[in-house]
Amino acid sequence: MKTFDEFLTKYFPEGNRIDVNVMYGYTVAQGLVHVLKNCGDDLSRANIMKQAASIRGLKLGGLLPGIEVDTSATDFAPISQLQLMKFKGESWERFGDVISGDVGG
């Protein structure tokens, strides 16, 4: 969250830090940066799609610890993990392990 706050302070100081859409945009942008860096100098559509469909174990700042982005040529869904939470009066508390949502996983 510190990195997110520093990013907003520098590039979007008027941004509402509790707006989920701001965090979502920040997280998606991190994923896009990862894909574009992996493209190198070949920014063709084919290479961008290839890189976007071959992400392994990418950790992004807006995701819970332990949640990773994985894609493949046959599975474009980037996130297939979750962690259960319960409301404890004033805040949410995570419990249990990270759970895979993959079929058979």
C-alpha positions as CSV (number, residue, x, y, z in Angstrom):
1,M,0.0,0.0,0.0
2,K,2.9,2.3,0.6
3,T,4.0,2.0,-3.1
4,F,0.4,2.7,-4.2
5,D,0.2,5.8,-2.0
6,E,3.6,7.1,-3.3
7,F,2.4,6.5,-6.9
8,L,-0.8,8.5,-6.3
9,T,1.1,11.3,-4.5
10,K,3.3,11.6,-7.5
11,Y,1.0,11.0,-10.5
12,F,-2.6,11.4,-9.2
13,P,-2.6,13.4,-6.0
14,E,-6.3,14.2,-6.3
15,G,-7.1,10.5,-6.5
16,N,-9.5,9.1,-3.9
17,R,-7.4,6.4,-2.1
18,I,-10.4,4.5,-0.9
19,D,-12.0,4.3,-4.3
20,V,-11.7,0.7,-5.4
21,N,-11.6,1.8,-9.1
22,V,-8.4,3.7,-8.5
23,M,-6.8,0.6,-7.0
24,Y,-8.1,-1.5,-9.8
25,G,-6.7,0.8,-12.4
26,Y,-3.3,0.8,-10.6
27,T,-3.2,-3.0,-10.5
28,V,-4.2,-3.5,-14.1
29,A,-1.6,-1.0,-15.2
30,Q,1.1,-2.9,-13.3
31,G,0.0,-6.0,-15.3
32,L,0.2,-4.1,-18.6
33,V,3.7,-2.8,-17.7
34,H,4.8,-6.4,-17.1
35,V,3.5,-7.5,-20.5
36,L,5.0,-4.6,-22.4
37,K,8.4,-5.0,-20.7
38,N,8.4,-8.7,-21.7
39,C,7.6,-7.7,-25.3
40,G,11.0,-6.0,-25.6
41,D,11.2,-4.2,-28.9
42,D,8.6,-6.4,-30.6
43,L,5.3,-4.6,-30.0
44,S,3.4,-6.5,-32.6
45,R,-0.1,-7.7,-31.8
46,A,1.1,-11.3,-32.0
47,N,3.9,-10.8,-29.5
48,I,1.8,-8.7,-27.1
49,M,-0.8,-11.5,-27.1
50,K,1.9,-14.2,-26.6
51,Q,3.3,-12.3,-23.6
52,A,-0.1,-11.7,-22.1
53,A,-0.9,-15.4,-22.5
54,S,2.3,-16.6,-20.8
55,I,2.3,-14.9,-17.4
56,R,3.6,-17.0,-14.5
57,G,3.5,-16.2,-10.8
58,L,3.2,-12.4,-11.2
59,K,2.6,-10.6,-7.9
60,L,0.8,-7.2,-8.2
61,G,0.5,-4.5,-5.6
62,G,-3.2,-4.5,-5.5
63,L,-3.7,-8.2,-4.8
64,L,-3.6,-9.9,-1.5
65,P,-0.4,-11.6,-0.4
66,G,-0.1,-15.1,-2.0
67,I,-2.4,-14.2,-4.9
68,E,-0.6,-14.5,-8.3
69,V,-1.4,-13.8,-11.9
70,D,-1.1,-16.8,-14.2
71,T,-2.2,-17.0,-17.9
72,S,-1.7,-19.5,-20.7
73,A,-2.6,-20.0,-24.3
74,T,-5.7,-22.0,-23.2
75,D,-6.6,-20.0,-20.0
76,F,-6.7,-16.2,-20.3
77,A,-8.3,-15.6,-16.9
78,P,-5.4,-13.9,-14.9
79,I,-6.6,-14.6,-11.4
80,S,-7.9,-17.9,-10.2
81,Q,-7.1,-17.8,-6.5
82,L,-8.9,-16.3,-3.5
83,Q,-8.7,-16.1,0.2
84,L,-11.7,-16.1,2.6
85,M,-12.3,-13.2,4.9
86,K,-14.6,-12.4,7.8
87,F,-15.8,-9.1,9.2
88,K,-14.6,-8.5,12.7
89,G,-16.7,-5.6,13.8
90,E,-14.7,-2.8,12.2
91,S,-12.5,-4.5,9.6
92,W,-12.0,-7.6,7.5
93,E,-9.7,-10.4,8.7
94,R,-8.3,-13.0,6.3
95,F,-8.3,-16.6,7.4
96,G,-7.2,-19.9,6.0
97,D,-4.9,-20.5,3.1
98,V,-5.1,-19.1,-0.4
99,I,-7.5,-21.3,-2.4
100,S,-7.2,-22.1,-6.1
101,G,-10.2,-21.8,-8.2
102,D,-8.8,-23.9,-11.0
103,V,-10.7,-27.0,-12.0
104,G,-9.3,-29.8,-9.9
105,G,-7.1,-27.3,-8.0
